[in-house]
Amino acid sequence: MGGIQSGRVLVSGLAAGLVVNVGEFVLNGLLLRGEWEAAMRSLGRPPLGGASIVSLNLMVFALGIITMWMYAAIRPSFGTDREAAIRAGLACWLLAYVLGFGWSFAMGVFPATLYFPTLVWSVVEVLLGTLAGAWLHGRQLQPRSIHEER
């Protein structure tokens, strides 16, 4: 068996990150926009924009790449690609959203009206992103050999 193929992890991770970024835009940019603006006002901060949004998008792409690296690492241990994808997605969701965002709720920085919808929404988007990335990871991402039959 070969090791982890970095190119596949990168491409599938960017795809997974794209799925999650689209979901984050729908949740935070559309559905929870007012709640985010109120929360930022309560902290004496301006609404998120520009550089903050770019930084958050880059972090989500990094999460997608890390999730697909984990998927590639654990895939040989599980019976199906789907099972490995779900486990990798749940592990990264737990680390990034439950723990990584959870401190802000535990300390009262952000309200439950932001934290709990984010948890529920994000588990779906991370799993969908991981499944999409796993599908892409399994596809042939390398050019065909000149010796292959067409």
N, C-alpha and C positions, 0 to 999 in steps of 0.2 A: 504494500500500500504506500502511496505517496504521502508526503506531508501536506501541510496547509499551503495552498497556492495563494500567495499574496495578491496577485492580480485579480483573482476571482473574489477574494474577500473584499478588496477595495471596490470593485464594480458592484457587487451585490450589496455591500454595505452602503454605498451611495444611493442605490435604489431603495433600500429599506429606509434610509434617512429621508429620502424624498417623500415616501408614503407618510412617514410620521410628520414631516414638516407641513404637508398639506393638511393633515388632521389637526395639527397645532394651529394653523391659520384659521381653520373653520371654528375650532373651539375658542381660541383666545382672541382672534381678530374679529370674529363675527358674533358668536354666541355669548361669550363672557366679556366682551369689550367694556361694557359699562361697569361691571364689577372690578375689572382690572384698573380702570381709570379712577374709580372711587378708592380702591386700595392704595394706589400710588399717591393720590391726593392726601390720604390719611397719613402717609409716611413723609409728606412734604416733598414729594418727588414729582417731576412732570410725567405725563403719559409716556409709555415706551414708544420708541421710534428710532429710525435711522440706525446708528451704530449698535444699539442694544438689540434690535431685531436681527441684524446681520450676525452678531455674536451668538445669539440664541439659535439661529439657523445652523451656524457652523457647529455648535455643540450637538445639535440633533444629528447632523451628518456624522460626527464622531461617534455618537451613540450607535448609529446604524452600522458603522464599520466595526466597532467593538462587538456588537451583537452578532454580526456575521462571522467574526473571528471566533467567538465562543461557539457558534453553531458548527463551524468547520472543525473545531477542536473536539467537540463531543459527538459529532455525527457518527463516527465509527462505533461508538458504544451503544447506540440505540437501534432498534429494529427498523425504524422508518425515518426518512428525512423529515417528515411532518412532526414526529415526536421530538426529534432533536431540535427542530426550529421552535416548537412551542416551549420546550424547556429553556432554551437559550433566551428566547424572548421574555419569558416570565422572570428569569434571573436578572436580566438587564433592566426590566421594568421595576422590579423590586429595588434594585440598587439606585436607579436614576430617579424614579418618581416617589415610591413609598419612603425610602430613606433620604434621597437627595433633596426632595422637595418637602418632605415631612417635617424637617427641622423648623421650617418657616411657620407651619401650622402649630406645632408643639410650643413654639415660643410666642405665639400670638401675633406674628408679623403679618400673616395673611389669614383671612377668615375661612371658615368651613365652606362658605359659598364658592370659594375658589378651589380649595384643596380637594374636597370630595368629588365634585364633577370632573376635576382633572384626573384623579385616580381612576375613575370608572372609564372615562373617555380614553385615557392613555393606554390602559391595558389592551383595549381593542385595537388602537392604532399601532401599538408596538407589535402585537401579535400579527396583524395584517402585514405590516412592514417586514417582519421577520420571515413570514411565509412567502411573501413576494421575493425577498432577497434569496431565500433558500431555493426557490424555483429557478431564479436567474443563476444562482451559484451552480446548480446542476446542469445548466445548459452549456453547450460548447462555446466558450468565449475566445478560443484560440482559432486562428485561421486553419483551414483544412490543409492537410499535408498534400504536397503535389503528387504523392503516391496513392492517395485514396481514390477509389472509383467514384464517379459521379452518378 
